[in-house]
Amino acid sequence: MSTELDEEELGAAERFVRLSVSIVVMVPVTVFVGYGGWSVLTITAVLGLWDPETEDGDHLRERLFEWPDRNREVMRTDGHAPLPLRP
């Protein structure tokens, strides 16, 4: 009986560790990937190295910064709003 209890405790502890590692690793990765393009373009623009523009003449870094909010608006309508396919 004591071995069954130890296995159950180990299983719960292992699940907790896996969940914790997933949260600790994936949250920063998701944030960096989500805003990483914007931050790289902003740094290069501040340094005067590279500041690409879209076909409309807007700066790409500004469009990338607004991108998550535009996607959230589509998700709030349950996908009924037109999806902004390009930044």
MIROLUM-307114 format. One record per residue (C-alpha): residue number from 0; residue in three letters; x, y, z. Coordinates in Angstrom, 1 decimal. Each point is the difference from the previous one (the first is absolute). Layout:
# MIROLUM-307114
@resi:NUM; resn:Ala; c1:X; c2:Y; c3:Z;
...
This chain:
# MIROLUM-307114
@resi:0; resn:Met; c1:0.0; c2:0.0; c3:0.0;
@resi:1; resn:Ser; c1:2.8; c2:2.4; c3:0.8;
@resi:2; resn:Thr; c1:1.4; c2:-0.4; c3:-3.6;
@resi:3; resn:Glu; c1:-3.3; c2:1.0; c3:-1.5;
@resi:4; resn:Leu; c1:-0.1; c2:3.2; c3:2.1;
@resi:5; resn:Asp; c1:3.6; c2:0.8; c3:-0.9;
@resi:6; resn:Glu; c1:-0.8; c2:-0.4; c3:-3.7;
@resi:7; resn:Glu; c1:-3.1; c2:2.2; c3:0.2;
@resi:8; resn:Glu; c1:2.0; c2:2.7; c3:1.8;
@resi:9; resn:Leu; c1:2.8; c2:-0.2; c3:-2.5;
@resi:10; resn:Gly; c1:-2.5; c2:0.3; c3:-2.8;
@resi:11; resn:Ala; c1:-1.5; c2:3.1; c3:1.4;
@resi:12; resn:Ala; c1:3.4; c2:1.5; c3:0.7;
@resi:13; resn:Glu; c1:1.2; c2:-0.8; c3:-3.5;
@resi:14; resn:Arg; c1:-3.1; c2:1.5; c3:-1.5;
@resi:15; resn:Phe; c1:0.5; c2:3.2; c3:2.1;
@resi:16; resn:Val; c1:3.6; c2:0.3; c3:-1.1;
@resi:17; resn:Arg; c1:-0.9; c2:-0.5; c3:-3.6;
@resi:18; resn:Leu; c1:-2.8; c2:2.6; c3:0.2;
@resi:19; resn:Ser; c1:2.3; c2:2.5; c3:1.8;
@resi:20; resn:Val; c1:2.8; c2:-0.4; c3:-2.5;
@resi:21; resn:Ser; c1:-2.5; c2:0.4; c3:-2.9;
@resi:22; resn:Ile; c1:-1.3; c2:3.2; c3:1.5;
@resi:23; resn:Val; c1:3.5; c2:1.4; c3:0.9;
@resi:24; resn:Val; c1:1.4; c2:-0.8; c3:-3.5;
@resi:25; resn:Met; c1:-3.0; c2:0.6; c3:-2.3;
@resi:26; resn:Val; c1:-1.2; c2:3.3; c3:1.3;
@resi:27; resn:Pro; c1:3.2; c2:1.9; c3:-0.7;
@resi:28; resn:Val; c1:0.4; c2:-1.8; c3:-3.3;
@resi:29; resn:Thr; c1:-3.5; c2:0.9; c3:-1.0;
@resi:30; resn:Val; c1:0.4; c2:3.7; c3:1.0;
@resi:31; resn:Phe; c1:3.4; c2:0.2; c3:-1.8;
@resi:32; resn:Val; c1:-1.2; c2:-1.6; c3:-3.2;
@resi:33; resn:Gly; c1:-3.2; c2:2.1; c3:0.1;
@resi:34; resn:Tyr; c1:1.8; c2:3.3; c3:0.5;
@resi:35; resn:Gly; c1:3.5; c2:-1.0; c3:-1.2;
@resi:36; resn:Gly; c1:-0.4; c2:1.3; c3:-3.5;
@resi:37; resn:Trp; c1:-1.2; c2:3.3; c3:1.2;
@resi:38; resn:Ser; c1:2.8; c2:0.3; c3:2.5;
@resi:39; resn:Val; c1:2.7; c2:-0.9; c3:-2.5;
@resi:40; resn:Leu; c1:-1.3; c2:2.5; c3:-2.5;
@resi:41; resn:Thr; c1:-0.3; c2:2.7; c3:2.6;
@resi:42; resn:Ile; c1:3.6; c2:-0.5; c3:1.1;
@resi:43; resn:Thr; c1:1.3; c2:0.1; c3:-3.5;
@resi:44; resn:Ala; c1:-2.1; c2:3.1; c3:-0.8;
@resi:45; resn:Val; c1:1.3; c2:1.8; c3:3.1;
@resi:46; resn:Leu; c1:3.5; c2:-0.8; c3:-1.0;
@resi:47; resn:Gly; c1:-0.7; c2:1.3; c3:-3.5;
@resi:48; resn:Leu; c1:0.9; c2:-3.4; c3:-1.6;
@resi:49; resn:Trp; c1:-3.3; c2:-1.2; c3:-1.5;
@resi:50; resn:Asp; c1:-3.6; c2:1.2; c3:0.1;
@resi:51; resn:Pro; c1:-2.0; c2:-1.9; c3:-2.7;
@resi:52; resn:Glu; c1:-3.4; c2:1.4; c3:-1.2;
@resi:53; resn:Thr; c1:-3.1; c2:-1.7; c3:-1.2;
@resi:54; resn:Glu; c1:-1.5; c2:0.5; c3:-3.4;
@resi:55; resn:Asp; c1:-2.2; c2:2.8; c3:1.5;
@resi:56; resn:Gly; c1:3.0; c2:1.8; c3:1.3;
@resi:57; resn:Asp; c1:-0.5; c2:-0.8; c3:3.7;
@resi:58; resn:His; c1:2.9; c2:-1.2; c3:2.0;
@resi:59; resn:Leu; c1:-0.1; c2:-3.8; c3:0.4;
@resi:60; resn:Arg; c1:0.9; c2:0.2; c3:3.7;
@resi:61; resn:Glu; c1:-3.2; c2:2.0; c3:0.7;
@resi:62; resn:Arg; c1:-2.1; c2:-2.6; c3:-1.8;
@resi:63; resn:Leu; c1:1.6; c2:-2.9; c3:1.9;
@resi:64; resn:Phe; c1:-0.6; c2:1.8; c3:3.3;
@resi:65; resn:Glu; c1:-3.7; c2:0.3; c3:-0.8;
@resi:66; resn:Trp; c1:-0.3; c2:-3.5; c3:-1.3;
@resi:67; resn:Pro; c1:-1.0; c2:-1.8; c3:3.2;
@resi:68; resn:Asp; c1:-2.8; c2:2.5; c3:0.7;
@resi:69; resn:Arg; c1:-1.4; c2:-0.5; c3:-3.5;
@resi:70; resn:Asn; c1:0.0; c2:-3.7; c3:0.5;
@resi:71; resn:Arg; c1:-1.7; c2:0.3; c3:3.4;
@resi:72; resn:Glu; c1:-2.8; c2:1.9; c3:-1.6;
@resi:73; resn:Val; c1:-0.6; c2:-2.8; c3:-2.5;
@resi:74; resn:Met; c1:0.0; c2:-2.6; c3:2.8;
@resi:75; resn:Arg; c1:-2.5; c2:2.0; c3:2.0;
@resi:76; resn:Thr; c1:-2.5; c2:-0.2; c3:-2.9;
@resi:77; resn:Asp; c1:0.5; c2:-3.8; c3:-0.1;
@resi:78; resn:Gly; c1:1.7; c2:0.2; c3:-3.4;
@resi:79; resn:His; c1:-2.8; c2:2.0; c3:-1.7;
@resi:80; resn:Ala; c1:2.0; c2:3.1; c3:-0.5;
@resi:81; resn:Pro; c1:2.4; c2:0.1; c3:-3.0;
@resi:82; resn:Leu; c1:3.4; c2:-1.4; c3:0.9;
@resi:83; resn:Pro; c1:2.9; c2:2.4; c3:-0.5;
@resi:84; resn:Leu; c1:2.2; c2:-2.3; c3:-2.0;
@resi:85; resn:Arg; c1:2.9; c2:2.3; c3:-0.3;
@resi:86; resn:Pro; c1:1.6; c2:2.4; c3:2.5;
